Amino acid sequence: MVFSSSLFLLYFLPIFLIVYYATPHKFRNWIILAASIFFYSWGAPKFVFVVIGSVILDFYIIKKMHIIKKLLIKKWLLALSISINVGLLLFFKYANFFVENVNGVLSGIGFTHFKWTEIILPIGISFYTFQTLTYSIDVYRKVHEPLKTVKDYLVYIMLFPQMIAGPIVRFNKIADQIENRQDLETIDNKLLGFFRFVIGLAKKVLIANVMGAQADNIFSFSGDELTTSLAWIGIVAYSLQIYFDFSGYSDMAIGIGRMIGFKFPENFNNPYISRSISEFWRRWHITLSSWMRDYLYIPLGGSRVNNSYRLYFNLWIVFLISGLWHGAAWNFVIWGAYHGLFLILDKMFLLKVLGKIGKYPSIIFTHFVTLVGWVIFRAESYEQVKFYLSKMFVADMSGETIYFDAKFWSIMLIGLIFSFIVAFKPGERLQNIVFYTDFKIKGIIVMAVVSVVLLLLSIGSITSSGFNPFIYFRF
């Protein structure tokens, strides 16, 4: 079940909110837990028992770790918790990838393949694994006390608005809200949460889906079917699809959270107006970038190392792992290495160069680098990466001309406008009004009307189209 489905919009969410608001405060976590288990079971009925079982086990391991006095035993219990959670991630997400590559090597040297039953990837495993890790590490570091009941820990891990695809919510940022959030369950937060949810839904359904349909079509072309102009149209369309798809889902998660008293962190901040790849990663998937920084990059030594080579090594390791986190395939590893390379170049000299050429040229350059990276990310094989990039840069205008309808061009233009408008002062003011203002009565009426219109358009689009993918659902 995804947020942009008629099942969720017309049945699950309204019923959940009615029951939730009608329930006394002390029982509302039980309603959230029941709804979250049902929500997850709808997409992964078998794996839900593995999730619940591992979460319960992890809760008691961390509870024991917290109360025990001996440091050595604390470390062993922390290692046990991390091993269980990372082990599940490695097994379910990367076992197929490992066996495929081992069999490829064995085949190359004339040996027989391993026999292997392919494992189904559980939805959202990367996101909730990172949240279990932040819980155990934060408790070990004494950043926050552990939760008092296993029910509350299950709520933290399985909270349906953000379990499937984030944002990644740090335990220490949300722990107090799990136990008591009455002060945040206000009428204003419910309205603002609804507005944010509908904006995210519209981004996903009205922009990302339209761009994604054509991007999928263009990426399926082979040989002379793909011309240079089509290749550029395809990757621009894909860049808009992945941004509005993922940021739209994050907006919906933040909106639902706000409606029920949770304050989730922002996950995107206009990444396409970045003036460097370093800035891009401060704006794109913010909760992943900050997680990698605090739980991997800094423990490796971060930038406080003896020489630049160790610094570059730390950056590369972090982004290789970040790439692999996105998917069990070599193109994701290459994509991570590609971004790691530009982060190293930023440290070496590129930030100085980009600073000298000015704001808008540096935005154009960074977006160009990002688009090339999206080819690597989107392609299904190394051969397709080479083929697609060659078409982008060889000025091949042969082949049959493909015409796109007015709807496609209009939505692409709207997507580009909303991707870059904040680079200009009027756009920045507009964003602050829509996302960061406590509205007066007039503003609430305007936003309510706009939200209802966008909601009706989105539901109409969902019910009339069979194309409704969610890119990050598989991560």
Residue pairs with C-beta under 8 A, 6 or more apart in sequence:
1 7
1 8
1 12
1 39
1 42
1 43
2 8
2 164
2 468
2 470
2 473
3 9
3 200
3 201
3 204
3 249
3 252
3 253
3 256
4 201
4 204
4 205
4 248
4 252
4 458
4 462
4 468
4 470
5 462
5 468
6 459
6 462
6 463
9 201
9 458
9 459
9 462
10 459
12 35
12 39
13 256
16 31
16 35
17 259
17 260
19 31
19 35
20 28
20 31
20 32
20 35
20 260
23 30
23 31
25 182
25 185
28 260
29 151
29 152
29 155
29 178
30 151
32 155
32 159
32 160
32 260
33 151
33 154
33 155
33 158
35 160
36 154
36 155
36 158
36 159
36 160
36 163
37 48
37 52
37 158
39 160
39 163
40 48
40 51
40 123
40 124
40 158
40 160
40 163
40 164
41 48
43 123
43 164
44 122
44 123
47 120
47 122
50 88
50 122
51 122
51 128
51 157
51 158
52 154
52 158
54 84
54 85
54 88
54 132
55 132
55 150
55 153
55 154
55 157
55 158
56 150
56 154
57 84
58 81
58 84
58 85
58 132
58 135
58 136
58 153
59 147
59 150
59 153
59 154
60 150
61 77
61 80
61 81
61 84
61 136
62 77
62 81
62 135
62 136
62 139
62 146
63 146
64 77
65 73
65 74
65 77
65 78
65 81
65 136
65 139
65 140
66 139
66 145
66 146
68 74
68 77
74 140
78 136
78 137
78 140
81 132
81 136
82 133
82 136
82 137
85 129
85 132
85 133
85 136
86 129
86 133
88 125
88 129
89 125
89 126
89 129
91 119
92 119
92 121
92 122
92 125
93 121
93 125
93 126
93 328
94 324
94 328
95 119
96 116
96 118
96 119
96 328
97 328
97 329
99 114
99 116
102 114
103 113
103 114
103 116
106 112
106 113
106 114
107 113
121 328
121 474
123 164
123 473
123 474
124 163
124 164
124 165
124 473
124 475
126 325
126 475
127 162
127 163
127 164
127 165
127 166
127 168
127 475
128 157
128 158
128 163
130 168
130 288
130 291
131 156
131 157
131 168
131 169
131 171
132 157
133 295
134 168
134 170
134 171
134 172
134 291
134 295
135 146
135 153
135 156
135 157
135 171
137 295
138 144
138 170
138 171
138 172
139 145
139 146
139 171
143 171
143 172
144 171
144 172
144 175
145 175
147 153
147 156
147 175
147 178
147 179
148 179
152 178
152 179
155 178
156 169
156 171
156 174
156 175
156 178
157 163
159 169
159 257
159 262
161 252
161 253
161 254
161 256
161 257
161 260
161 262
161 264
162 168
162 169
162 253
162 257
162 264
164 473
165 246
165 249
165 250
165 253
165 470
165 472
165 473
165 475
166 249
166 250
166 253
166 267
166 285
166 287
166 288
166 472
167 250
167 253
167 254
167 264
167 265
167 266
167 267
167 286
167 287
168 287
168 288
168 291
169 264
169 265
169 287
170 265
170 287
170 291
173 265
174 262
174 263
174 264
177 184
177 261
177 262
177 263
181 260
181 261
181 262
182 261
184 258
184 261
184 262
184 263
185 260
185 261
188 438
189 258
189 259
189 261
190 258
190 259
191 439
191 444
191 447
191 448
192 258
192 438
192 439
193 254
193 255
193 256
193 257
193 258
193 259
193 260
194 255
194 259
194 451
195 255
195 447
195 448
195 451
196 251
196 252
196 254
196 255
196 258
196 435
197 251
197 252
197 255
197 256
197 259
198 255
198 451
198 454
198 455
198 458
199 248
199 251
199 255
199 434
199 451
199 454
200 247
200 248
200 249
200 250
200 251
200 252
200 253
200 254
200 255
201 248
201 252
201 454
201 455
201 458
202 248
202 454
202 455
202 457
202 458
203 244
203 245
203 247
203 248
203 251
204 244
204 245
204 248
204 249
204 252
204 470
205 248
205 458
205 461
205 462
205 468
206 411
206 454
206 457
206 458
206 461
207 240
207 244
207 248
207 411
207 414
207 415
207 418
208 240
208 241
208 242
208 243
208 244
208 245
208 248
209 241
209 461
209 465
209 467
209 468
209 469
210 407
210 408
210 411
211 237
211 238
211 240
211 241
211 244
211 411
211 412
211 415
212 237
212 238
212 241
212 245
212 467
212 469
212 471
213 467
214 233
214 234
214 237
214 404
214 408
215 234
215 235
215 237
215 238
215 241
215 378
218 226
218 230
218 231
218 233
218 234
218 237
219 234
219 238
219 378
219 379
219 384
219 388
221 230
222 387
224 396
224 398
224 399
225 399
225 400
226 234
226 387
226 388
226 391
226 396
226 399
227 391
227 396
227 397
227 398
227 399
228 391
228 392
228 393
228 394
228 395
228 396
228 397
229 397
230 391
230 399
230 402
231 388
231 391
231 392
232 392
233 404
234 388
235 371
235 374
235 375
235 378
235 388
235 392
236 371
236 412
236 416
237 412
238 374
238 378
239 272
239 370
239 371
239 374
240 412
240 415
240 416
240 419
241 471
242 374
242 377
242 378
242 471
243 268
243 271
243 272
243 419
244 415
245 469
245 470
245 471
245 472
246 267
246 268
246 285
246 471
246 472
247 267
247 268
249 470
249 472
250 266
250 267
250 268
253 264
254 264
254 266
254 267
257 263
257 264
258 264
265 286
265 287
266 286
267 285
267 286
267 287
268 283
268 284
268 285
268 286
269 282
269 283
269 286
270 283
270 419
270 422
270 423
270 431
271 280
271 283
271 284
271 370
272 363
272 367
272 370
272 419
272 420
273 283
273 363
273 419
273 420
273 422
273 423
274 280
274 282
274 283
274 284
274 363
274 366
274 367
274 370
275 354
275 359
275 362
275 363
275 366
276 346
276 350
276 351
276 354
276 362
276 366
277 339
277 342
277 343
277 346
277 366
277 369
277 370
278 343
278 346
278 351
279 366
280 366
280 370
281 289
281 339
281 343
282 289
288 322
288 325
292 318
292 321
292 322
293 302
293 318
296 317
296 318
296 321
297 314
297 315
297 318
300 314
300 317
300 318
301 310
301 311
301 314
302 314
303 311
303 314
305 311
305 314
308 347
311 347
312 344
312 347
315 340
315 343
315 344
315 347
316 337
316 340
316 341
316 344
318 340
319 336
319 337
319 339
319 340
319 343
320 333
320 336
320 337
320 340
321 336
322 336
322 339
323 332
323 333
323 334
323 335
323 336
323 337
323 339
324 332
324 333
324 336
325 475
326 332
326 335
326 336
326 377
326 475
327 474
327 475
330 382
331 376
331 377
331 379
331 380
331 381
331 382
331 385
332 377
334 376
334 382
334 385
335 373
335 376
335 377
338 372
338 373
338 376
339 373
342 350
342 369
354 362
354 365
354 366
355 362
357 365
359 423
360 423
363 420
363 423
372 389
372 392
375 385
375 388
375 389
375 392
376 385
379 385
379 388
420 427
421 427
421 430
421 431
422 428
422 431
433 443
434 447
437 443
439 447
462 468
